[in-house]
Amino acid sequence: MYAALGDVGAARAAFASLPEPDVVAWTALVGAHANAGELDHAFQLFQSMQSTGVQPDVISWNTLVSGFARNGDIAAALDLFDEMRLRGVKPRVSSWNCVISGCVQNARYDEALDVFLEMCETEMPDAVTVASILPACTGLMALGVGKQLHSYVVRCGIQLNVYIGSSLIGMYSECGEFAYARSVFSAIDGERNVTVWNELIQSYMSDGRMDRACEAFNLMQQDGLKPDTVTYNIFIAAYARAGQKELASELLSAMINASLKPNVISVNALISGFYQFGLCADALEVFRYMQLLSTADAKYWTFLDNSGPIQPNSTTITSVLSLLTDLKLDRLGKQVHCYALRTGLTSNVFVSSKLVDLYGKAGDMVSAANVFQGIRNKNVVTWNSLLAAYKHNKKPELALKLFYEMRESGLLPGLVTVQIALLSSGMTMALGYGRELHGYIHKNWPHGYPDTLASALIDMYGKCGKIEDARFVFERSGEKDVAVWNAMMCCYLLHRMPRDVKELFRTLEQSRIQPDPVTFIILLSACKQEGSMEEARDYFYSMEDLYGIKPTLKHYTCMVDIMGTAGLLEESLELIQKMPHELDACLWSTVLKACKLHSNLEVAAKAAKSLFELEPNNTSNYMLLSNIYANNGLWDSTESVRDAMTEQGLHVERQCSWLYLGTSVDSFEAGDLSHPAFENILSTWKDVASRMEQSGYAPQDNEPYCNVEVDPLSCHHTERIAVCYGLISMCGHEPIRILKNFRMCKECHSSIKFISRDKNRKILISDGCTYHHFNDGSCSCGDMW
């Protein structure tokens, strides 16, 4: 009795009073400790029972296995289950149900389904099994398995009770089969309880049928049932997602008036709903109330004080961290991190993964890596968070290294993981890695690539200079979505093949695929490459007229860029004044670059003023204005811009170039002489420089202040060092692929053209501004970048 009530102390006292405890008493005590989460004690008692000569029966084993499974230690539960069978104790259906139920309660749906399928080889599932495994089908969106279970229930004459019925309704609703969900509701034997009605109401909500949900809410009460906390939470979540604060507030009040206390799920529904709708301030306000930090302007949620404090759980913290990440409020994120540490919530893998994401997007990779290292049971989401953080912070080489560490850990990468790795391969021009990933995809998706992976593969091959391979992937993709078409068009754009971009768009028009806003950004960029002003206007105005796509700020920025490049600065300013959008830093930066191209100091000053107001800490904006002044010989103005940078504590990022050799990477940072082959690199450069001099090569003017660091090769920047190392370390027929974090200067561009002809080498450099394909003394950019 005491064990069932959860009173461990009383259970131990009662057990101690027994002269010779039998298997029933031992099992009860083991269960008391297991139910209290004291798994070590439960296991020790289980062993002690056997050492005293009492042999555990199937109920004893079920009790121990169930305890470990319910408390989330699935691996130990499965080990104990195997040991049970090795000891000759034949599991009953109830034994299998214990493991399945524990897996499902801890969202280990894959393992639950594996155990269920193994069970089906020797045992017939009962009603409890079906009700237990259906939520796993819901979590995995395994509609096919769910339908088979439904058929099994009908075929075997298992009563469609409220437990199986509610699970089936939930499964069908989550999988979008709302008609099936309602037919199950109608077929339930006996009286329907509140749980079943709640599933029906949620089904209508998921289908966007608020009117039918309200009708079901009224019918439930006419049926003599009172709504419970779950019922109210379903409606609260719906109103919050719709941004209807007043209705959500009224429903919470009605809930309290009905003597029902709002719980953490109620408040989580408010936070996540408001966040999804964009009411971020209201979402944070609700979180403050949870911590009893109410403010005078929090007029909607003051009544929550009457219901008593509601402690945030892992779902609360995950939602709040997502919100703070999107708002770039990393300081508040650190405070939430501290709160999660104090309350032990960082042990939750989803909270920790979101912390990795928060720090990664804030650029604090040290904290992101530290949180990641502290996670005990890393899952795919955890690894994806750090992979994405490295990619976001322009450290794709570390993302690729981490990807292989993940595979070595025994965890299978998911679709998102592979996508991040492919994008990282493209960013670093790591063709060797990319090809390995392509092989992995072909092995794991033999019947065709998912669209997201097809797009990432095309992007990777395009950035690695393999346009033919990108086209091969494009052609191999079956039902291509618009993102796949856009990826291929981007490849052509990257390689300065604007005619191919437009030709592919014409093919797209002939298909049944509808272009999206990104498609037109690519088209406008292609027009810029060709200098086709009139064609750009036609595409710009056809967006809304032919396709119903309203031009966004990015489309206007493209038009401003095209006009600015053509020298129509005044006309571009007129377009800016007519724009129905709030201007951002990207647009003003585009204007400033056009001013640099055409030496328009007056417009440059206006653009820079707006740009500094929007991005006061962006170093590249100051450098751009500084170079404009320097190009025009205004050295006092140049120095004043650089003084302003110094006053604000801004520093120019060091130049760096990366060269990939197979599946290894060599990095070359400005001023760093530590590379082991540096003497050979220097010797190679001297030889190249001598041949340039003998050929009558004329040095090009460098842009002033393009780098404040002093390179070991005078003005010869890191891409030159990387090229020289490529000449030393790579086979003569192999293209040299280099990534650089700064725009190439004229001198480097000119000298690498010479090297490509002199050494008969293809050299591919991505400099963050454009893609340069050097071959036989010329560059694919046409000397325009």
Salt bridges, closest charged atoms under 4 A:
GLU38 OE1 - HIS33 ND1 2.61
ASP82 OD1 - ARG85 NH2 2.69
GLU83 OE2 - ARG87 NH2 2.82
GLU111 OE1 - ARG108 NE 2.72
GLU118 OE2 - ARG85 NH1 3.03
GLU123 OE2 - LYS90 NZ 2.71
ASP207 OD2 - ARG182 NH2 3.14
ASP211 OD1 - ARG209 NE 3.82
GLU215 OE1 - ARG212 NE 3.48
ASP282 OD1 - LYS245 NZ 3.18
ASP357 OD2 - LYS354 NZ 3.39
ASP357 OD1 - LYS361 NZ 3.48
ASP459 OD1 - LYS463 NZ 3.21
ASP469 OD2 - ARG435 NH2 3.07
GLU475 OE2 - ARG471 NE 2.80
GLU503 OE1 - ARG506 NH2 3.03
GLU530 OE2 - ARG499 NE 3.60
GLU530 OE1 - LYS502 NZ 2.16
GLU534 OE2 - ARG537 NE 3.63
GLU535 OE1 - LYS502 NZ 2.87
ASP561 OD2 - LYS528 NZ 3.05
GLU571 OE2 - ARG537 NH2 2.63
GLU613 OE2 - LYS609 NZ 3.10
ASP666 OD2 - HIS675 NE2 2.85
GLU669 OE2 - ARG654 NH1 3.58
ASP687 OD2 - LYS759 NZ 3.68
GLU703 OE2 - LYS596 NZ 3.16
GLU703 OE2 - ARG743 NH1 2.85
GLU709 OE1 - ARG654 NH2 3.85
GLU719 OE2 - LYS740 NZ 3.08
GLU747 OE2 - ARG720 NH2 2.50
ASP758 OD2 - ARG691 NE 2.77
ASP767 OD2 - HIS772 NE2 3.09
ASP783 OD1 - HIS749 ND1 3.69
ASP783 OD2 - LYS753 NZ 3.11
